[in-house]
Amino acid sequence: MQKDTKKKDMDNYERTKMQKEMILQKLKDKGCRITKQRLMLLDIILEEDCSCCKEIYYKASKLDKKIGTATVYRMVNTLEEIGAISRKNMYKISYGAGEDMENACSVELSDHTVCRLSTKSWKKVVLEGMRACGYIENQEITNMIFLPCTNENR
């Protein structure tokens, strides 16, 4: 039982580390400086379940008395602009693989049809698609990280 907990903690750490690296790269690509305060705010958002900017500010102000609410709001807006967070998701970067949310994924098609899938259904779609395309054989999906889709025709 203890090995399972350690493995799960390590998997969560690796997922969070990868998310953080991807977000930092997007911030750099946007021309943002990576300051200590931005790193701290990103860590708070990645590690905590925050429901609003005030909650993020409260947690951040315990770590850095000099941080201002404007810094928190600017960081949240920037993260939303680069697609790292959605205010609809209450500042959660992702949710655990074990959750089976009823409308975990919405896929909008070119004719404006929206397909809403539960976590279990979405995982099945991705798994079957990856098998059909030859990406995997007998492996199982343990985690998925999504970047926002663009509407560019390439």
C-alpha positions in Angstrom: 0.0 0.0 0.0 2.8 2.4 0.9 4.5 1.7 -2.5 1.3 2.6 -4.3 1.1 5.9 -2.4 4.8 6.7 -3.2 4.3 5.9 -6.9 1.2 8.0 -7.1 3.0 10.9 -5.4 5.9 10.6 -7.8 3.6 10.5 -10.8 1.8 13.6 -9.5 5.2 15.3 -9.0 6.3 14.4 -12.5 3.0 15.6 -14.1 3.1 18.9 -12.2 6.8 19.4 -13.1 6.0 18.8 -16.8 3.0 21.1 -16.6 5.1 23.8 -15.0 7.9 23.5 -17.6 5.3 23.8 -20.5 3.7 26.8 -18.9 7.1 28.5 -18.2 8.0 27.9 -21.9 4.7 29.5 -23.1 5.3 32.5 -20.8 8.9 32.9 -22.2 7.5 32.6 -25.7 5.1 35.4 -24.9 8.0 37.5 -23.7 7.2 37.4 -20.0 10.1 37.5 -17.5 10.1 34.6 -15.1 10.3 36.2 -11.7 10.4 34.7 -8.3 6.8 35.9 -7.6 5.5 34.4 -10.9 7.2 31.1 -10.1 5.6 31.1 -6.6 2.2 31.9 -8.0 2.5 29.2 -10.5 3.5 26.7 -7.8 0.5 27.7 -5.7 -1.9 27.3 -8.6 -0.4 23.9 -9.6 -0.3 22.5 -6.1 -3.5 23.9 -4.6 -7.2 23.9 -5.5 -7.8 27.6 -5.6 -11.3 28.9 -6.3 -10.4 32.6 -6.8 -7.6 35.2 -7.1 -8.2 36.2 -3.5 -7.5 32.7 -2.3 -4.3 32.6 -4.4 -3.3 36.0 -3.1 -3.9 34.9 0.5 -1.7 31.8 0.1 1.0 33.8 -1.7 1.0 36.6 0.8 1.9 34.1 3.5 5.0 33.3 1.5 5.9 36.8 0.3 4.5 39.8 2.2 5.5 42.1 -0.7 3.2 40.5 -3.3 0.2 42.6 -4.3 -3.2 41.6 -5.5 -2.5 43.2 -8.9 0.4 40.8 -9.4 -1.9 37.9 -8.7 -4.6 39.2 -11.1 -2.1 39.9 -13.8 -0.5 36.4 -13.5 -4.0 34.7 -13.6 -4.9 36.8 -16.7 -1.6 35.9 -18.4 -2.1 32.2 -17.6 -5.6 32.4 -19.1 -4.3 34.2 -22.2 -1.8 31.4 -22.9 -4.4 28.7 -22.3 -2.8 27.3 -19.2 -5.9 27.9 -17.1 -9.6 28.6 -17.5 -11.7 30.6 -15.1 -14.4 28.0 -15.8 -12.2 25.4 -14.1 -11.6 27.6 -11.1 -7.9 27.9 -11.7 -7.2 24.2 -11.6 -4.6 23.3 -14.1 -5.8 19.7 -14.3 -7.7 17.1 -12.3 -6.6 13.6 -11.2 -6.8 10.7 -13.6 -9.0 8.8 -11.1 -11.9 11.3 -11.4 -14.8 10.5 -13.7 -16.4 13.9 -14.3 -19.6 13.7 -16.3 -18.6 16.6 -18.7 -14.8 16.4 -18.4 -14.3 17.2 -22.1 -16.1 19.2 -24.7 -15.1 18.9 -28.3 -16.4 21.5 -30.7 -16.7 20.5 -34.3 -16.5 22.7 -37.4 -20.3 22.7 -37.7 -20.5 24.0 -34.2 -21.7 20.7 -32.8 -20.4 20.1 -29.3 -19.7 16.6 -28.0 -19.5 16.3 -24.2 -17.7 13.3 -22.9 -17.1 12.0 -19.4 -13.5 11.3 -18.3 -14.0 7.6 -18.9 -15.4 8.1 -22.4 -12.7 10.6 -23.4 -10.0 8.2 -22.2 -11.6 5.4 -24.3 -11.7 7.6 -27.4 -8.1 8.6 -27.1 -7.0 5.0 -26.2 -8.8 3.5 -29.2 -7.6 6.3 -31.5 -4.0 5.8 -30.4 -4.3 2.0 -31.0 -5.9 2.5 -34.4 -3.1 4.8 -35.5 -0.4 2.5 -34.2 1.0 4.7 -31.4 0.4 2.1 -28.7 -0.3 -1.6 -28.4 -1.0 -2.9 -24.9 -0.3 0.2 -22.8 -2.9 2.0 -20.8 -3.2 5.8 -20.4 -2.3 7.1 -17.0 -2.4 10.8 -17.7 -3.2 13.3 -20.4 -2.1 16.9 -20.8 -3.9 19.1 -23.2 -2.9 22.3 -24.8 -5.7 24.5 -26.3 -6.6 23.9 -30.0 -6.2 26.7 -32.4 -8.6 27.2 -35.3 -5.9 27.6 -37.9 -6.2 25.8 -41.1 -2.8 24.2 -41.8 
